[in-house]
C-alpha cells in the first residue's frame, strides 16, 4: 500500500514544480499539499474504505483547482494549463470512477460526477467522454444505472455536443436495460421530434440562402417525423396504457409539423382504449380547446354562449362514454369536469345556472345508478344548501347514509346537515349511526352527538351519553371530554366526583390526570393531599413506562430516583447558599420538596431520605 501511495505522490511532482515555478503556490503551500494528499491517499487504500473519504479527496482536489483559477486571474497568468490543471482534472475523474465503481447505486455520486465534468472537463478542452462512458460499461453494470442518468447523458449529447446520433444510441442502450420505462420512451420520442425540427430549420435556412447542396438531400421521411412514429409504435407495443399514449400525443402537439402523427395517435387511442375512462375524459376536454368557426365574440353574452356550446359538446362525449362503460371511474371523471366548470368564475348568470343544473343532473343519475363515490355527496350537499333547497339536502343526506352506511365520514356529514336543517330525529339517527360504523372509528360520531346534546338537551341527558360512550375503543378520549364537561357545568366538586368515578375504569390517558391536576391548581386554595393523590394514581398507571412526564419542579418523582437538583437559590439561615448540586433519593411515601435547609449544614426533610452538603 505504501508503494502505491508513494507512486501517486511522485506522479504529482511535475505539476507541483510548475505551480511553484510560475508563482501560483509557495514552497510552504506545496509541502502542505503533499502532506494533505498523502493522508487522503492512505485513506483510500485501507482495507475498509468509506465513501466519505472519496468525497473528501475529490472536494480537496476541486478546492485546489478553484484556488489555482483565482490566483491565475489575480496575476493574469494563462499558460501551462496542460501541465497544471489537466493532470488534476484527470485525477479527479479517476477518483470518481473508482467511487462509482464501488457504489454503483448512489445516484448523487453519479450526478456529482456529471456536474464536475460539465464544469471542468469541457472548459479545459478535454473530450466530453463522461456520458459516453456510461454506455461503455458492461451490461451487468449498466443495468444498475437509473433511467434518469441515461436521459441526462442523452440530453447532454443532444444539447451540448449537438449530436443527435450519439443521443439516439444512448436512448437505445437505455431501452435495453429499461425496456418498459415510460420516461425513457417519452424523452426518446421528444428527441426524435427535436431532431426533425432542427433539420427542417436547417433546410429552410439553406433554401433561403439559395445554397446548392449538390447530391445531399434531406430525407422527407425524417423531416416529417417518421423516426418519432417508429419510437411511438415500439413504445405503445410494450406499454399499453391510455395515460402513456396521451402523454406522447401531448409531446407531439408541441411541434407544428406533426399533424399526421397526431391524427394517427388519436386514432389508435380511440380504437384501443375505448374501455378506458381516461380516454373519454381526454377526448371530451379536447373539445374545450377545439378551434371555433373563426368568429370573434365581442360581448360577454356571446362568449358565454360559445363556452356553453363547447361544454355541451364535451358532455355529449361523456354521455357517449357512459353508454360504452358505465363505471364508477367514468362517472367520477364526468363529475370532475362538471365541478371544474361550475367553479370557474363568470358574470353571466345564465351560464352559471346552466352549469349547476347540469352538475345536479349528473349527480342524481350517478346516485340512481349506485355509482356515485362517497366524496361527491359532500359537494352535492353544499350545492343544495347554498341554493336553499333544504328538502333536497335532507333527502341526499339520508340517501348518502344508506349508500355508505359503514362510513364515519358520510354519517358525520349527513348528521351535521340534518341537525343544521332540523330534520328528522337526531337522537335516533345518532344511535343508528353508532350501530352501523366500526366502534374503533366512532369517536367523531360520539363527539358530534355530545356537541348536539350540549346545545339542545339537558345536562342529565348529556351525562347519560357520556356514561354510555365508555366503550373501550373511545373510552380514553371520552373520559377527557367528560372531565372537562363536568368542570364546565358543575365546577370543581363535579369534576372531582367524575374523576373519582372514572380513575379505576381503564383505559386511561395521561391527559386525564394532568387535566385534573390543572383543575386542582386553578382553585384558590389547592390541596396538597389531592395533588399527591392524583400523582400517585398517575404513577401507578404510567410510572413504569414514562417517568419523564412527572419530573417537573413541583411534580413528585418515583421512589428511589437519583437526580441532580440545582440549589443555588436555597439559602441557610445564616445567609449562606447551599451547594450547587444536591443528590436526592426520594421514597414512595413522601414527595415533599426541600424548602428550609437545616442550619447545621445538612439538609433533611421529614419522610425523605436526602442529604446535600453545604458549602461555605
N, C-alpha and C positions, 0 to 999 in steps of 0.2 A: 504493500500500500504506500509506503514512504517513497519508493522509487517512482511510482506513478505520479504522486503529488509533486515530487521534485521535478519530474519531467515537464509537468504542466506549468510550473513556475518558471522553468528555464525557457519555455516557449514564449513567455511574456517579455523576455529581456529586450528584444528589438523595439517593441512599441514603447516600453518604459524608457529606454535610452533616448528615443526620439522625443518623448514628452519632456524629458529633462533638457535635451539639447536645444529644442526650439523655445523653451521658456514657458511652456504651459504648466508644468509641475516643477516644484523644487526638489532637491535631493532628499530632504526630510519627508516630503509628501510621497515620493516614490517608495521609500522604505516603509512608510505607513501602509501603502497599498499592498506591498509584498507581504507584510505581516498579516494584514486582514485577509487577503486572498488565501494565504496558506491555511489559516484557521478554517475558512469556508470550504476549501478543498478537502481537508481532512474529514469534515463532517459528511461530505458526500461519499466518502469511501469507507464509512463504517459498515459493520455487518447489518445493522438495522438502521435504515435511513428514513428520515421524515420528510414529508412534503414541504414542511415549513422551512427546512434547510435549503431546499432547491429554490423556494420563493425568495428567501433572504439573499442567496447568492445572486439570483437574477436581479433583484432590486438594487443590490450594491453595484453591479456592473452597469445598470441603467443610470444610477446616480453618477457614476464616473463619466459616462457618456454626456450626461447633461452638464456636468461641470466643465468638461472639455469644450462643449459647444459654447458655454457662456464666456469662457476665457478666450476662445478664438475670436468671438465678437468683440471682446474688450481690447485685445491687442491687434485686431484686424489681421489675423494670420489665417490664410485659407489653403495652405499647402499641406502635403504629407498625409492626406486623408486615407489613402490606400494603406499606409504603413501604421496609422494610429487607430482610426475608428473602425476600419473594416475588420481587423482581427478581433476586436471586442464584440462587434456585431455577430460575427460567425461563432464566437464562443457562446454568446447568449443564446443564439439559435440552437447550438448543440445541447446546451443545458435544458432548454425547453423540450427538445426531442427526447432526451433521457427521462425527463419528468413525465411527459405524456405517454411514453412507452410503458412506464411503470404504473401510472394512474390513468388508464385509458378512458375511464368513465367520468372523469372530472371535466365537466363541460366548461367551467370557469377557467380552468387551466388552458384549455384549447382556445377559448376566446381571448385570453391574455396573450397567447402566442400570436394569434391573428392580429391583435391590436399592435403588438410590438413590430410585427413585420410591416404593417401598413405605415407606421410612423418612421421607422428607421431603415428597413431594407430597401424600400422603393426610393426614398430620398437619397440613400447612399449610392444608388446606381446598381445594386446587386439585382439580378433577375428575380422577378416575383414568383418564387417557387413554392411558397408555403401552401397555397391552395392545391397545387398540383401534387404536393407530397401526400395529401390525403388519398388521392386516387392511386398512388403508388404503393400503398400499404397492402399486405396480403389480405385475402378475403376474411379470414377469421378476425383480423384486427379492424378492418374497415367496417365490418358489421356492427362494431361497438360504437361507431360514431353516430351521434344523434342526427336526425334529419335536418335540424336547423343548421348544423355545420356544413352539410352538403349544400344547402341553399345559399349559405353565406359565401361559400367558396365559388359557386357558380355565379352569384351576383357580382362578386369581385372580378371574376374573369370578364363578365359582360360589360361592366361599367368602368372598371379601372384599366383593364387591358384591352378593351374593345374587341374581344374575341368571342364571337358567338359560337364558333366551333368548339372551343375549349369548354364553354359553359354547357353546351349540349352534351359533350362527353361526360362531364361531371354529373349532370342530371341522369343520364342513362346508367351510370355506375351506381348512383344513389338508389335508383329503382331496382337494381339487382339485390340490394340488401334491405330495401324498404319497399317491397312491391305493391303494398296496399296503403301507402301513406298519402293521404289526401293533400296535405300541404305541398309535398314534393310535386305531385301532378299539377296542382294549381299554379305553382311558380314556373314549372316547365312549360305549361300552356301559355302563361303570360310571356315568358322569354321568347317563344317562337313568334308570338304576335308582335313583340317589340322588334325582333329581328326583321320581320316582314315590313314593319313600318319604317325602319331605318333604310332598308333597300328602296322602298318607294320614294322616300325623300331624296336619296342619292340619285335615283333615276330622274326625278323631277328637276333637280339642280343641273344634272348633266344635259338634259334636253333644253333647259332654259339657256345654258351657256353654249349650246349647239356644238358640243364636243363629239367628235367621231370616235366611237368605241371599237371600231373595227369588227372583229369576229365575236367579240364578247357581247352577250345578250343577258338581260335579266330574265330569269325564269318566270313566266306568268303564273305558274302554279304556286311558287314560293311567294310571289307578290300578293297573291290572293289569300294567303294564309292556309295553304293546303297542309303544311307541316303541322300547324296547330290542330287541324282537323284530324290528322293521324294520331296526335297525342290525345285528343279528346276521345276518339274511338277506343284506343288502348285503355285509357283510364276508366271509361264507363263500362268496358268489358270486365274489369276487375272489381270496380266499386259500384255496386248497383244501389244507389241511394238518390232520391229526388233532391235532397238538400245539396249533395255534391254536384249534380248536374246543373242546378240553379246557380251555384257559385261559379261554375265555368261560364255559364251564359252571362252572368254579370260582368265577368272579366272581358268577354268578347264584346260586350256592349260599349266598352270604353273606346274601342277603335272604330273609326268611321268606314272602314273597308270590309267589315265582317258581316254585311247584311245576309249574304248567302249562308255563312256559317251559323249565324244566329237562328235563321229560319230552320236549318237542319236540326239544331239543338232543341228548338221549341217543338218540332215535330216528334223527335224522339221522346221528349218529356211527356207530351200528351199521349203518346202511344204506349209507352212502357210503364207509366206511373199514374194511370187513371184511378187506381185504387188507393192512392196516397193523398191525404187531405192537404199536405203541404203544396202539392202541385196545383190543386184547385185554388188554394189561397193565393199562390203566386200569380196564376193566370188572372184571377179576379182583380187583384191590386194593380196589375198592369193597365187595366182599363182607366184608372185614375190619371195615368201619365200618357195615355194614348193621344196622339195628335188630333186636334179638332178639325173642323171644316175650314179653318182659315179666317173665320170672322172674329173681330175684336169686340169685346164686351166693355162698354164704357160705363154702364150703370151697375150698381151693386146687385140690383134685382136680376139683371141679365146674367151676371156672373153666377149668382146663386142658382138660377135655372140651369145653367150649363153644368155646374157641380152636381146638382141633383140628377141630371141625366146620366152623368158619369157614374154616380153612386148606384143608380138603378141598373146600369149595365153590369156593375160589379155584383150586385145582388142576384141578377139573373144567372151569372156563372156559379155563384154559391148555391143557388137553388138547383142548378143542373148537377152540381157535385153531390148534393144531398140525395138526388134521385139515384145516383150511382152508388154512393157509400153513405148511408145514414148512420154514422157512428158518432160517439161522443167527441173524439178529436175534431171531426168535421163541423159539428155544431159549435164547438168551442172557438174554432177559427172564425166562423161566421159571426159569432157574438163579439169576439175581439175586434173585428172590423167595425161592427156597428157601434161599439162603445168608443172606439177611437174617433169615429166621425162625430159622435154626439159631443165629445169633449172639445172638439175644435170650436173656436170662437167664431161667431157670425153675428152680424147686426140684422140679418133678415130673419124675422120671427117665423115665417112660414117654413124656411129650411130647417130651423131648429125643431119645430113641431113635427115635421116630416121625419126627421132622424129619430126623434123619441118614439114616435108611433111605430116606425119600422123596428126599432130595438125591442119594444114591448111585445110586438107580434112574434118576433123570433124567440124571445124568452118563453112566451106562453107555448109555442109549438114545441120547443125543446123539452119543456116540462111535461107536456102531454105525451111526448114520446119516451119519457123516463130516461132522457139522455142529457139532462142539464146538470153540469158539475156543481158541486157544493158552493164554490166561491162566487158563482154568478147570482145566487139568491140574495147576497148582500147588496149587490148593485141593483138588483130588481127592487128590493125593498126601499133603497134610498131614492130611486126614481119615483116610486109610487108615493112615498112620504113627501117628497119635495113638490109633487104635483097636487097634493091634498087629497089623494084617494085613500082614505083611511080604511074603508071596507075592503078594497083590493089588497092593501098591505097586510091586513089581518088574515085574509084568505091565503095569501102567499106564505105568510109566516107559518100557518098551520100546515100548509102543503109541504113546506121545507122539512118540518119535523117528521112528517110521515115518510118522506123520501129518504132522509138521513136520520133515522130515529136513534142511532147509536153515536152520533157526533155531538160532542160537547159544544163545539163552536156553533153549530147550527141551532142547538137548543138555546144557547146563550143569546144569540142574535134574535131568534124568534121571541123568546120571553121578554127581552128588552123592548121589542117592538110592541108586543101585546100589552105590556104594562104601561108603556107610553100612551097607547091608544085607549087604555081602559077596557080592553075587550077580553071576554072570557073570564074564567075563574082562575086567578094567578096561583092560589094555593094548590088547587087540584093539578094545574099544569106543572108546577114545580115538583110535586110528588110523582107525577107521570114521567117527567124527565129523569128523575133520580132512579126510577125503576128500570129505565132503558139503557142508560150510559154505564160505562165501566166505572165501578166505585173508585178506582185508583185515579181517575181523571175527573172526578165530580167536584173538586174544590171550587172551580169558578161558579158552578150552579149553587152550591151552598152559600157562597159569598153574595151572589146576586139575590138569593132568597132572603138572606138576612138584611141586605140593604133595603129590599122592598118591605120586609116586615117591620123594620125600624121606622120607616116612614108612614106605614099605613096600619099597623096593628098595635096592640097594647104591649107593654113590657113583658107581661106574663106570657103572651104568645111568642114573643121573640126569644125569651129564655127557654121556652119549651123547644124551639127549633135548635138552640144551642145544645141542649141536652140530647136531642135526637141525633145531632150531627157528630157525635163522638164515635164514629166508625174508625177502625184502625188506620185506614189509608189517608184520612184527612184530619185525624184527631189532633195532631200537634198544631197545625195552623189554626184550627177552630178553637183550641184552648187559649191560644194567644188572643184571638179576637174576643172570646168570651170574657177573658180577664179585663181587657180594655173597655168592653161594653159595660161590664159591671162597675168599673171605676167611674165611667162617664155618667151612668144613670143612677147609681146608688152610693157613690162616694167610697171612702176608704173601707168602711166596715163591710160593705157589699163585696168589694174586691178581695178583702182578706178571707171572707167566707167562701168565695168562689175558689180562691187559691187552696184553702184547706180541703175543699171537697174534691179538687182535681189533682192534688200533688201526688196521690198514690195511684192514679189511673194512668198507666203507661199506654202509648209512648209519650214522652215529654221532650220539650225542646229547651235549649239554653235560654232563648229569648223569653220563655215563660217565667223563669226565675229572675233574670235580670230586670224584666219589667216590674215584677213585684218589688224588687229592691229599689227601683226608681220611685215607685209609688210610695214606699215607706219613707224614702228620703225627702219626698215632696211635702211631708207633713211638718207641722210647726215644731213638734217635739218627737222626732223619730226614736223608736225604742230599740236599744241595742240588742236586747234579747230576741226581738223579732228578726232583726237583721241577721243575727247569729243563726237563728233557726232557718232562714232562707238559704244562707250559705251552706250550712250543714247538709240541708236536703239536696242542694245542687251538687255538692261534692260527692254525696252518695251516688248520684246518677252519673256524673261526668268527671269525677276527680281522678279516676284511674286512666282515662283516655285523653283528657285535655286539662292539664293543670295550669297552663298558661292563662286560661280565661279568668282566673281568680287571683291574679298576682298584683292587683293594684295597690296603691299605698294604703288605702283604707280597707282593702279586702282581706279576709282571712286567708291563711295558707294551710296546705295539708300538713299532717303530722310528720315530724322527722325531716323537714326540709331544711337544707343548709343554704343560706343566701348571704349576699353581701349587701349591707344597708348603709348608705352614707349618712353620717350623723354629725355633719359639720354644724347643723343648726341646733343641735341639742347641747345645752349648757348645764354644767353642775352648779349648785347653789353659790359657789364662790366666784362665779363668772367665767370659769374656765370651760373650754369646749371639750367635748368627748373626742375620742379617736376617730379618724376618718372612716375606718371600716369596723363594722360590728357584725360578727358572725353569730347568728341566732338559730337555735334548734327549737322549733315550736312543737308543743304537744297537741294532741287532738282535743283536749278538754278546754283549752283557753286560747283565744286568738287575740287577746288584748295587746295593743302595741305598747312599747316602752315610751312613756310620756315624761316621767320625772326621774332622771338618773339619781342614784343614791350618792350621798355626799362622800362616801368612803372611797370613791374612785371606781367601784364596780357596780354596774347597772343590773338590777334584778326587778322583775315584775311578778306579782302573785300568779301562781299557776303556770308560769312559763319558765322553762329552763333555758336561760340565756345569760351571757356574760359579754361585756365589752370592756376592754382595758382603757382607762382614761389616761390620756397623755397631757402632760402639763406644758 
